[in-house]
């Protein structure tokens, strides 16, 4: 198996890239539509504003939601579309050069770092849980995780001899580690809004 993504493993990562790209793009599109409607009508209530805790409106209007001077979801529209197209290319048997795999991994690393900053801001500054944002969090983490594992497995990212045993353990237990990652975020959400969740029971 070469680093270009061909073969069964390549089809798996191509499928994951396509799925995460499409889901992330749709979530970004929904946020974009709601943001546009809010700009036209300040009285508009986004579909995700369902409670004092669960909602997107205040998050979209915050400076955190427009970090670069424009809505964050526009970044998502472009980035997730590119990921989906490249995923379809791999699924169709296309061979991506090593430099492109590395660029994808670097972009996913930046995205996952940004996502965790947004998680913190949402929970501890904005005090809101945006459902569509949470979808973006989930797919971005999965994309980064499995792109990295794919690139480690196929030599796109060189592994020093002394670290190979540790990498093998990670590759064999990838789903457990990912579940733990998601579980830590869920635990943060539960504890941050514990009083609210308790009021629903």
C-alpha positions in Angstrom: 0.0 0.0 0.0 1.5 3.3 -1.1 1.0 6.7 0.5 -1.3 7.9 -2.3 -4.4 6.4 -0.8 -5.1 3.6 -3.3 -6.6 0.3 -2.2 -9.2 -0.8 0.4 -7.8 1.5 3.1 -7.8 4.4 0.5 -11.5 3.8 -0.2 -12.2 3.9 3.6 -10.5 7.2 4.1 -12.1 8.5 0.9 -15.5 7.5 2.2 -14.8 9.1 5.5 -13.6 12.3 3.9 -16.7 12.4 1.7 -19.1 11.8 4.6 -17.5 14.3 6.9 -17.2 16.9 4.1 -20.8 16.6 3.2 -22.2 16.6 6.8 -19.9 19.5 7.8 -20.9 21.4 4.6 -24.6 20.9 5.3 -24.2 22.1 9.0 -22.2 25.1 7.8 -24.9 25.9 5.2 -27.6 25.7 7.8 -25.7 28.2 10.0 -25.1 30.4 7.0 -28.7 30.5 6.1 -29.8 31.3 9.6 -27.1 34.0 9.9 -28.3 35.6 6.6 -31.9 35.6 7.8 -30.9 37.2 11.1 -29.1 40.0 9.2 -32.3 40.6 7.2 -34.6 40.3 10.2 -33.2 40.8 13.8 -36.5 39.3 15.1 -35.9 36.0 13.2 -35.5 33.0 15.5 -33.1 30.4 14.2 -34.3 26.8 14.0 -31.6 25.8 16.5 -32.7 28.2 19.2 -34.7 25.8 21.3 -33.9 26.8 24.9 -31.9 29.2 27.0 -28.9 26.9 26.7 -29.3 25.2 23.3 -29.2 27.7 20.4 -27.1 29.3 17.7 -28.3 32.9 17.4 -26.1 34.5 20.0 -23.1 32.4 19.0 -23.4 33.5 15.4 -23.6 37.2 16.4 -20.6 37.0 18.8 -17.1 38.0 17.9 -16.1 34.4 18.4 -18.5 33.5 15.6 -16.8 36.1 13.3 -13.2 35.6 14.3 -11.6 36.7 11.0 -14.1 39.5 10.4 -16.6 37.3 8.6 -18.8 34.4 9.7 -16.9 31.3 10.7 -19.3 29.1 8.8 -18.0 30.5 5.5 -14.7 28.9 6.2 -16.6 25.7 6.8 -18.4 25.9 3.5 -15.2 26.2 1.6 -13.1 23.7 3.6 -15.7 21.0 3.8 -16.5 21.2 0.1 -12.8 20.7 -0.7 -12.6 17.7 1.7 -15.7 16.2 0.1 -14.4 16.6 -3.4 -11.0 15.1 -2.5 -12.8 12.2 -0.8 -14.8 11.5 -3.9 -11.6 11.6 -5.9 -10.0 9.0 -3.7 -13.2 6.9 -3.8 -13.1 7.0 -7.6 -9.5 5.6 -7.5 -7.7 8.9 -7.8 -4.2 9.0 -6.3 -3.4 12.1 -4.2 0.3 13.1 -3.9 2.0 13.0 -0.6 2.2 16.8 -0.4 -1.6 17.0 -0.7 -2.1 14.4 2.1 0.2 16.4 4.3 -1.6 19.6 3.5 -5.0 18.0 4.3 -3.6 16.7 7.6 -2.2 20.2 8.4 -5.5 21.8 7.6 -7.4 19.3 9.7 -5.0 19.9 12.6 -5.6 23.6 12.4 -9.4 23.0 12.2 -9.4 20.7 15.2 -7.5 23.2 17.2 -10.0 25.9 16.2 -12.9 23.6 17.1 -11.6 23.0 20.6 -11.2 26.8 21.1 -14.8 27.2 20.0 -15.9 24.4 22.3 -14.3 26.3 25.2 -15.8 29.6 24.1 -19.2 28.2 23.7 -19.3 26.5 27.1 -17.5 29.0 29.3 -17.9 32.4 27.6 -21.0 32.3 25.4 -22.8 29.8 27.7 -24.6 28.3 24.8 -24.6 24.9 23.0 -25.1 25.3 19.3 -26.4 22.1 17.8 -25.1 22.7 14.2 -21.8 23.8 15.7 -21.6 20.6 17.6 -22.1 18.6 14.4 -19.1 20.5 12.9 -17.1 19.6 16.1 -17.9 15.9 15.7 -17.0 15.6 12.0 -13.9 17.8 12.3 -12.5 15.6 15.1 -13.2 12.4 13.1 -11.7 13.8 10.0 -8.5 14.9 11.7 -8.2 11.6 13.7 -8.6 9.3 10.7 -6.6 11.4 8.3 -3.7 11.3 10.8 -4.0 7.5 11.3 -4.1 7.0 7.5 -1.0 9.1 7.0 0.8 7.3 9.8 -0.2 3.9 8.6 1.0 4.5 5.1 4.2 6.4 5.7 3.0 9.9 4.7 4.0 11.0 8.1 7.3 9.4 9.0 7.3 7.5 12.3 10.7 7.2 14.2 11.8 3.7 15.0 11.4 4.3 18.7 7.8 5.4 18.3 6.5 2.6 16.1 5.3 0.4 18.9 3.3 3.3 20.4 1.8 4.1 16.9 0.8 0.5 16.5 -1.1 0.6 19.8 -2.9 3.8 18.7 -3.8 2.2 15.3 -5.2 -0.9 17.0 -7.3 1.0 19.5 -8.3 4.0 17.4 -12.0 3.7 18.0 -11.6 3.5 21.8 -9.4 6.6 21.8 -11.8 8.5 19.6 -14.7 7.5 21.9 -12.7 8.8 24.9 -12.1 12.0 23.0 -15.8 12.5 22.3 -16.6 11.4 25.8 -14.5 14.1 27.4 -16.3 16.8 25.4 -19.7 15.3 26.3 -18.6 15.3 30.0 -17.7 19.0 29.7 -21.1 19.8 28.2 -23.0 17.8 30.9 -21.1 19.3 33.8 -21.2 22.9 32.4 -25.0 22.9 32.1 -25.8 20.4 34.8 -28.4 22.5 36.4 -30.2 23.0 33.1 -30.1 19.3 32.2 -31.4 18.5 35.7 -34.4 20.8 35.3 -35.5 18.8 32.2 -35.9 15.6 34.3 
